[in-house]
Amino acid sequence: MKKLFAIALALVLVLSLAVCAQAEYKQKNVTIIAASGAGGGLDTAARSVAKILNSEGLYTAAMTVENRPGGGQVTGTVEFVNKYGKDDYALLVVSTPFILNHIKADGNSPIGPEEVYPVAELQSDYGIIAVLADSPYDTLTELTDAIKADPDNVQFCGGGGPGTWDHLNAMQVAHAAGVDVQTVKYNTYDGGGEALTALLGGHADAMTSDVSSIKQYLKAGSVKVLGVSSAERLLDDEIMKDVPTYTEQGINVVTSNWRGIFMNKDASDEAKAFWNETIGKLCATEAYNTELKNFGMQNTYKNAEDFMAYLKTEEENYRAVYETLGLRLK
Amino acid sequence: MFESFGYFMQGMATACQPLNLLFAFCGCLIGTLVGVLPGIGPISGVAILIPICATVTSGLPADQAATSSIILLCGVYYGAMYGGSTTSILINTPGENSSVCTCIDGYQMAKQGRGGPALAICAIGSFVAGIISVIGLLLFAQPLANVALKFGPMALFSMMVLGLTALSGLGSKSMYKSLMMTAVGLILATVGVDPISGVARLTFGNYELYSGIEFLTLAVGMFALGEVFKTILTRDYAEGEVIKVGRVLPTKQDLKDCAPTILRCSIYGFFQGMIPGCGASLTSFMAYAMEKKICKNRENFGKGAIEGVAAPETANNAASGGAMIPLLTLGIPGTGTTAVLMGALIMFNITPGPLLFQEKPDIVWGLIASMLIGNFMLLVLNLPMVKVFAKIIETPAHYLVPCIAAISVFGVYAVQLSVFNLAFMLATGVLGYYLPKHGYPIAPCVLSLILGSMMENNLRRAMNLYNGDVLMLVKDPLSLFFLVAAVLWITVPQILKRRGKDVVVEDT
């Protein structure tokens, strides 16, 4: 009898251990690393995720957004993987450059889709080319013709270095318009906010950026947007609806900049499952969709599995773009 | 402008409601405590508290919640800034980059038993700077917004050259040695992923170095650990002599001496802070260097001059006021703090940008009023606390030294979470002992690490902009102005000295 009792007790202990091992993901303070400076589209995305998760009650503990600018997202990405080894309470928000840095030769990022766990795609943002409101250029053709006439006359600025998405947005347009991309002058700033400072201050002639970063400046009348990279005009957006697409102007480029949320690949399965589900819920909330609409972004939510597959196809596509533009690949 | 004034008074009325005053008080208190720990500076302090703040104010109506939270956050920010200067003064540990200069004279004052007045003058200087920035915002916010944008990459580069030139005279008798340390700092600044092209430099394949050498690691290592090693190795403590805390409040004479410094630095800091991209750190260094040249008591700079504490602390506070101009009028955060405040505003569905002044004047002026309240609260809160803090220096060395070492290790690890950085800090600690011993000042090294990367980025942008034409640096009027000022900064004292004038010159 005593023996039986001992066995029963042991069983209970083992079972309770097993239950412990499958413990639920506890909601504790989370750090979200935004791999850019404050004020740009990426930073805004990270902050709105944190805000809406809290306000909709999907996540009850505190969420802190930390900015890690530099290296066109390489700094933030590498630091995330190094610093938060197996942390279940750290998330990374990066965008298309995550893939670009992994495939390009200069400033190569050792971190690719395989080295992290892609939780979900959050949104995507169309590219734009903008100039100051009093600029002599009114259409993309006028701008590209000016570059053809004298490349030194037109200085582009953008929030990312050569080979980043911002840069490619401008270069793809130039290439499609028949400009030799090697002659295009381009200056890098730390994020869209700083690039915009340069444009407004007259230290650049044209800016490559995205809809979300430029919208309020267009509304305020301080810039003109010459074109948007969507397939069709953004008709349901009050401010952007009059902006013609690249293709309307005979420039055959359609592209968009996705933003996604990642975890460490060594995070626990509970954590991965929890965030996969929670971000899914987040992207379905009305608050999130209203927010995206306000900023001029598209809800292109993809769950972990679809996102991983998408990242792979993106990698292929951009390899092709790099080759066309004559940029060096790793 | 009268309209602005009306909104400002309305903002003041809001900020002075009992609940908001309580928030300001709590913010300042938490901020001061947070700031005393190295590592958790104002930026991370505010960032950590944003979500907590949202929870606390969730019961209030939306607009009121926004105002109250921002008041609390401003309090935390000013408190943390103040806390950072406290450690600079008392234990030679700068908590964040704008308080590096405060170490130089502040720690000397503390060693002479004048830690109390040093701490008090920080609070007083910050308060005056706060008032002057509010006046500046009332008068200049809209007209000057676009002027600030005229500072292109070239002007910013030349401004930083001037900054470095000014720094090279800091903390040493020999200008050559200072310049050597400045160069070391500039080299250290190039470590990490190149921000323009994304190429990894001097990282030796070590990803820990991808994000560059962290200012905090170097500063805490060189200043705090260097001092710890010095105390142990030179047996400073063996004499058994405990430094007595003298007066806690500054004397009338102190206040009188500091008044011109505080006034000059407030005005200077405000205008410099307005320029996006140069930050509070450059402003505080420049203010210190400037006062070292023009202040009446300049001979004592570096030996515990109260003006040397007032100058950087006043200027950096005024700069955060000036930085509000590009933030509120253009949506461009010029400093780390304004970036965090911008985050807080966005959290309450207020997007800073060109339309904010027209669309939500009440929020804008509420924010400005709360800055003033934050500074005032700090003065009320900290003048009594100065006495307690100043006692720290009376602690016998055999207790104090291990505590400083522990706080340094804790602070650096808490921010970096990496053993690599701890090892790096220890190594710089050894340097922080040997270098000053042989007359190589450490302040220029730490400061040029901060300025180096900003300077490099701007030069490269300028070169790209003008096809590598270096002459553009002197063709651009703003840039030329700063370069000429830099040349004069070095040559004028030398010429005056040759003519036998009585000036302070760093001997060569």
Interface residues (C-beta under 8 A of the other chain):
Chain A: G37 A38 G39 D43 T44 R47 S48 A50 K51 N54 A62 M63 T64 V65 E66 N67 R68 P69 G70 G71 G72 V74 T75 V78 E79 V81 N82 K83 Y84 N101 K104 D106 G107 P110 D152 Q155 G161 P162 G163 T164 K185 Y186 N187 T188 Y189 D190 G193 E194 L196 T197 A198 L200 G201 G202 H203 A204 Q216 Y217 K219 A220 S222
Chain B: S44 A47 I48 I50 P51 I52 A54 T55 N146 L149 K150 F151 G152 P153 G192 V193 D194 P195 I196 S197 G198 V199 A200 Y207 E208 Y210 S211 G212 P276 G277 P326 L330 G331 I332 P333 A339 V340 M342 G343 I346 M347 T351 G353 P354 L355 Q416 L417 S418 N457 R461 N464 L465 N467
